[in-house]
Amino acid sequence: MALYLLILLPLLGAVLALLGVAPRKVSLLASLATLGLGLVLLLGYNPRLADPLSAPSAAQFQYVADLPVVPSIGLGLKVGVDGLGLMMVVLAGLVSLCAVQVAPAEREEDGAYFACLLFITAGCVGAFVSLDLFFFYAFHELALIPTFLLIGIWGHGERVAAAWKITIYLALGSFILLIGLLWLYLSFPAEVRTFDLLKLYQFAERGALEGAPQKEIFLVLLAGFGVLISLFPFHTWAPQGYAAAPTPAAMLHAGVLKKFGLFGLLRVAYPLLPEGAREATGILVVLLIGNLLWVGLAAIAQRSLDSLLGYSSVMHMGYAFLGLASLSPIGQSGTALLLFAHGLSVAALFAIMGEVRDRTGTTRLDELGGLAQRMPFLSVCFGFAMFASIGLPGFANFVSELLVFFGAFGVDGVHVGKRMAGDGLWIIFSPLQVGVIAGLWGVVISAVYMLRAYRRIFWGVLPDALREQTDPPLAARWPYALLIVGLMAIGFWPRLLLDVIKPGLGVQPTPAAQAGR
């Protein structure tokens, strides 16, 4: 029942906010309660019950509860979590708490504004704890609707155009995803069809999908989830949407909701369609290189901080896809940890960007400068968040990306001494290793655009128009500090999460792992 309460807490807060009951305070309490309950469940989770080398099984899911809806077709609001799901619940609660706090003062009594934020939180939490394919999909859709409203009603700049673009793209991605999920459901023999993920894991392990077109189903799921994640070349909605979104909406979507696609691939596509995933690796590597290099170079070309952070968020999804494509426990551990690390770092960056925009009235790099003289606290926080995003040691992003690189580069090995058409000695890299090389260049690219932005915003000559700017008051600084502390805590002690999430990744055991058991 605790997981049902996790979903109900933000929903109840949203209803109270709509009724005008102290919207900000109610939203803070609802987010804090969600975060607190998530932490309690995470501390009570026992990862030793699951085998980290096996495919997903009922043993790794705890706090399981089932509320039948249509038993004849196996449809029910079944909930349960493993370490991965609990980590995402904590991420949702943490980012939601900070997003509510940084909402501008003029929205203090706007119940609809805060209700939309809590509906996003409820949809994310519901998706992360759902063990039913239908509700897994439905909760995500619940979170998308308030995102469109927040951008279209309370956004910045060309908010209406951005809202329409993000609506069209994400609605198309959701429709493709729905087709993929239905195809997957219908691919099981009629006598075992169910929406229950735990039963689907068991049936798939027994060979129920051996005759199914796994590669085709996987590619449809990849396309659907990929649009939601902003996989190249279906990424153009994200930078424009984040630039126009209110700060709390950008924090929640980029930091939490966009992670639903990666979570879905780890939860559904990879464990149920392992052969299809292996066959589609080459295609995925080509696309993720687009995220790492093409989008990274586009980020360098940006001249405003909001657009730059939008492209940066898209670019870093390439690292997550690289870990997925590795099909190795190490690489997918890196992807799972990156969901948390990137969620905190991008939420912190968007929060600081929003504060700068609200105080100065601009995000254009050529109109800013020298703000560290007037905003030392924000300057330090932006520096920490920037270093985390680049992947500096000491932050959670560094550990995540390192695991991704190790997992991907070590899968196939380097074939040295292979002669091709008598042209001499070549060193041949596998596609995944080419992806790692692109990822290393991506680190360089991200350092270029982030350091340039930091220098132009906080250093140099302070424009006369900005000489009256100040840091936020002391009471309003804790959201920024909380996100940075989370990044550093996991950066210095990654086992806090890695020991919990590894059994829930759903990766298939490698031959070497099977032999060593």
Secondary structure, 3 states (H helix, E strand, C coil): CHHHHHHHHHHHHHHHHHCCCCHHHHHHHHHHHHHHHHHHHHHHCCHHHCCCCCCCCHHHCEEEEEEEEEHHHCEEEEEEECHHHHHHHHHHHHHHHHHHHHCCHHHCCCHHHHHHHHHHHHHHHHHHHECEHHHHHHHHHHHHHHHHHHHHHHCCCCHHHHHHHHHHHHHHHHHHHHHHHHHHHHHCCHHHCCCEHHHHHHHHHCCCCCCCCHHHHHHHHHHHHHHHHCCCCCCCHHHHHHHHCCHHHHHHHHHHHCHHHHHHHHHHHHHHCHHHHHHCHHHHHHHHHHHHHHHHHHHHCCCEHHHHHHHHHHHHHHHHHHHHHCCCHHHHHHHHHHHHHHHHHHHHHHHHHHHHHHHHCCCEHHHCCCHHHCCHHHHHHHHHHHHHHHCCCCCHHHHHHHHHHHHHHCCCCCEEEEECCCCCEEEECCHHHHHHHHHHHHHHHHHHHHHHHHHHHHCCCCCHHHCCCCCCCHHHCHHHHHHHHHHHHHHHCCHHHHHHHHHHCCCCCCHHHHHCC
